[in-house]
């Protein structure tokens, strides 16, 4: 997947109900410098607020998804303002991850190549993943004397379990797309040159689906980790009550009874 190269660090393309957000620094394996992080946050805020966008595909230009933090820029920050070198974790990475994980529309990660460090965290913050069969993934943080950020300690642990997460974080050994799926990181593994088409197809399928139900499902799943069973049952009942009043639900029931395919409008 080559992707756009027009000089902007992040490129947004709207295709029907799908917004394709592309990290566009292929010469740096889409490493995240300050301009890219600001542009990515802005792009995600825009598509999250755009009612015409019903699903999002996040991917990278060239042969990489995202190589994480731009270490050249980070090294400069350590030299020039070490006390503030990590302000970016809360100011940039945290808002981006929250947007991916909590926006009221499904997000697909098109992992077309290298996906390490904060790049892995971005992919895991998305709802679904399409992985290139030759993609290389990894946590990377401990290899440079750091721990997890961008939510990785939570999203990785929930995906692969605590024991595997400890191994992947502490040893920082790279792993393959096939291993990722075997270990519990959900995803569809396809040849590299098919990632773009497969990602768009999956996002388009979601865009034509019951997006109001998807939004409620994202909230329920995201909040379930901090709730006991009783609170979960209450939250589910309230969510069903809200969805039960939507045109999507009424129309889908009518379509089922009439033995025809439903049409979902998101309300």
C-alpha positions in Angstrom: 0.0 0.0 0.0 1.7 3.2 -1.1 -0.8 5.9 -0.1 -0.8 9.6 -0.7 2.4 11.7 -0.6 1.4 15.3 -0.9 3.6 16.9 1.8 0.9 16.9 4.5 1.9 14.6 7.5 -1.7 13.3 7.7 -4.0 13.0 4.7 -7.8 12.5 5.0 -9.9 11.1 2.1 -13.6 10.7 2.3 -15.1 7.9 0.3 -18.9 7.7 0.8 -19.4 7.0 4.5 -15.8 6.0 5.1 -13.0 8.4 6.1 -9.5 7.1 5.3 -6.9 8.7 7.6 -3.3 8.1 6.3 -0.1 8.8 8.2 2.0 10.3 5.5 5.7 10.3 6.4 6.7 7.2 4.4 10.4 8.3 4.4 10.4 8.0 8.2 8.1 4.9 8.3 5.3 7.2 9.5 7.1 7.9 12.7 5.2 10.5 14.8 6.9 13.9 15.1 5.1 16.9 16.6 3.5 18.0 13.4 2.2 14.6 12.6 0.7 14.1 16.1 -1.1 17.5 15.9 -2.3 16.7 12.4 -3.5 13.3 13.4 -5.4 14.6 16.4 -7.1 17.2 14.3 -8.0 14.7 11.6 -9.5 12.3 14.0 -11.5 15.1 15.7 -12.8 16.2 12.4 -14.0 12.8 11.2 -15.4 12.0 14.7 -17.6 15.1 14.5 -18.6 14.6 10.8 -22.0 13.0 10.7 -21.4 12.0 7.1 -18.6 9.7 8.2 -19.9 6.4 9.5 -16.6 4.4 9.7 -12.9 5.3 9.7 -9.8 3.5 8.3 -6.5 4.5 9.8 -3.4 3.4 7.8 0.1 4.5 6.7 1.7 5.5 3.5 4.5 3.5 2.0 5.6 0.2 3.5 4.9 1.0 7.2 1.9 1.6 9.4 3.7 3.6 12.1 7.1 3.2 13.7 6.1 5.0 16.8 7.7 8.2 18.2 10.2 10.0 15.9 13.3 9.3 18.0 15.4 12.0 16.2 12.9 14.6 17.4 12.8 13.0 20.8 16.5 13.0 21.2 16.5 16.7 20.4 13.8 17.3 23.1 15.9 15.4 25.6 18.9 17.7 24.9 17.0 21.0 24.8 14.2 20.6 27.4 14.5 17.2 29.2 11.9 18.2 31.8 9.3 18.5 29.1 10.4 15.8 26.7 7.5 13.6 27.8 4.7 16.2 27.9 3.7 14.7 24.5 2.4 11.5 26.2 -0.5 13.3 27.8 -0.8 16.2 25.4 -0.7 14.3 22.1 -0.8 10.5 22.4 -3.5 10.3 25.1 -6.1 12.4 23.1 -5.4 10.5 19.9 -5.9 7.1 21.6 -9.1 8.3 23.3 -10.5 9.5 20.0 -9.8 6.1 18.3 -11.2 4.1 21.2 -14.2 6.1 22.0 -15.5 8.0 18.9 -19.1 7.0 18.1 -18.1 5.2 14.9 -16.0 2.1 14.2 -12.4 2.4 13.4 -10.3 -0.1 11.3 -6.5 -0.1 11.4 -5.0 -1.0 8.1 -1.6 -2.3 9.3 0.4 -2.4 6.0 3.8 -2.9 7.5 6.0 -1.9 10.5 3.8 -1.3 13.6 5.8 -0.8 16.8 5.8 1.3 20.0 3.1 3.9 19.8 2.2 2.6 16.4 1.2 -0.7 18.0 -0.8 1.3 20.6 -2.7 3.1 17.8 -3.5 -0.1 16.1 -4.8 -1.7 19.3 -6.9 1.4 20.1 -8.8 0.8 16.9 -11.8 -1.6 16.9 -10.7 -3.9 14.1 -7.5 -4.6 12.3 -6.4 -5.8 8.8 -2.8 -6.9 9.0 -0.2 -7.4 6.2 1.0 -11.0 6.3 4.6 -9.7 6.4 4.0 -6.9 8.9 6.4 -6.7 11.8 4.9 -5.7 15.2 6.5 -5.0 18.6 6.2 -3.0 21.8 9.7 -1.5 21.5 9.6 0.7 24.6 11.9 -1.3 26.9 14.5 -1.5 24.1 15.1 2.2 24.7 14.7 2.2 28.5 11.0 3.2 28.6 7.7 1.6 29.6 4.3 1.6 27.9 2.4 4.7 26.9 -0.6 5.5 24.7 -2.7 2.9 26.5 -0.6 -0.1 25.5 -0.4 -1.6 29.0 -4.2 -1.9 28.9 -5.0 -2.7 25.3 -2.2 -5.2 24.9 -3.0 -7.0 28.1 -6.7 -7.2 27.2 -5.8 -8.6 23.8 -3.2 -11.2 24.7 -3.5 -11.7 28.4 -1.2 -10.6 31.2 1.5 -13.2 30.9 2.0 -12.7 27.2 1.8 -8.9 27.6 4.6 -9.0 30.2 6.8 -11.1 27.8 6.1 -8.8 24.9 6.8 -5.6 26.9 9.8 -6.8 28.9 11.6 -8.6 26.1 10.5 -6.2 23.3 11.0 -8.9 20.7 9.3 -8.3 17.3 6.4 -10.6 16.4 4.5 -11.4 13.2 1.0 -10.7 12.1 0.2 -14.4 12.3 1.5 -14.5 15.9 -0.6 -11.5 16.7 -3.7 -13.2 15.6 -2.8 -16.5 17.3 -2.2 -14.6 20.6 -5.5 -12.8 20.6 -4.9 -9.5 18.7 -7.9 -9.8 16.5 -7.2 -9.2 12.8 -7.5 -10.3 9.3 -4.1 -11.3 7.7 -3.8 -10.5 4.0 -1.0 -10.0 1.5 0.6 -6.5 1.9 -0.8 -5.2 -1.4 -4.3 -6.2 -0.4 -4.3 -4.3 2.9 -5.7 -1.1 1.5 -8.6 -2.8 -0.4 -9.4 -5.1 2.5 -9.3 -2.2 5.0 -11.6 -0.1 2.9 -14.0 -3.0 2.3 -14.2 -3.7 6.0 -14.7 0.0 6.8 -17.4 0.2 4.1 -19.2 -2.8 5.5 -19.2 -1.1 8.9 -20.3 2.2 7.4 -23.4 0.5 6.0 -24.3 -1.2 9.3 -26.1 -0.1 12.5 -23.7 2.7 13.5 -25.8 3.7 16.5 -25.5 0.1 17.8 -21.8 0.1 17.1 -21.4 3.3 19.2 -23.3 1.8 22.2 -21.3 -1.5 21.8 -18.0 0.4 21.9 -19.0 2.1 25.1 -20.2 -1.0 26.8 -17.0 -3.0 25.9 -14.7 -0.1 26.8 -16.3 0.5 30.2 -16.8 -3.2 31.1 -13.4 -3.6 32.5 -14.2 -1.2 35.4 -17.6 -2.6 36.2 -19.0 -5.5 38.1 -21.6 -7.8 36.6 -24.5 -5.9 38.2 -23.4 -2.5 36.8 -22.8 -4.1 33.4 -26.3 -5.5 33.3 -27.7 -2.1 34.1 -25.6 -0.4 31.5 -26.6 -2.9 28.9 -30.3 -2.5 29.7 -30.0 1.3 29.3 -28.2 1.0 26.0 -30.8 -1.4 24.7 -33.5 1.0 25.8 -31.9 3.8 23.8 -31.4 1.7 20.7 -34.9 0.3 20.9 -36.2 3.8 20.2 -34.2 4.2 17.0 -35.5 4.0 13.4 -32.6 1.6 12.7 -34.0 -1.0 15.2 -37.6 -0.6 14.1 -36.6 -0.8 10.4 -34.4 -3.9 10.9 -37.2 -5.8 12.8 -39.6 -4.9 10.0 -37.1 -6.0 7.4 -36.5 -9.3 9.2 -40.2 -10.1 9.3 -40.5 -9.1 5.6 -37.4 -11.3 4.8 -35.5 -8.4 3.2 -32.2 -6.8 3.9 -32.3 -3.8 6.4 -31.0 -0.3 5.7 -29.3 1.4 8.5 -29.2 5.2 8.8 -27.5 5.6 12.2 -30.5 6.9 14.2 
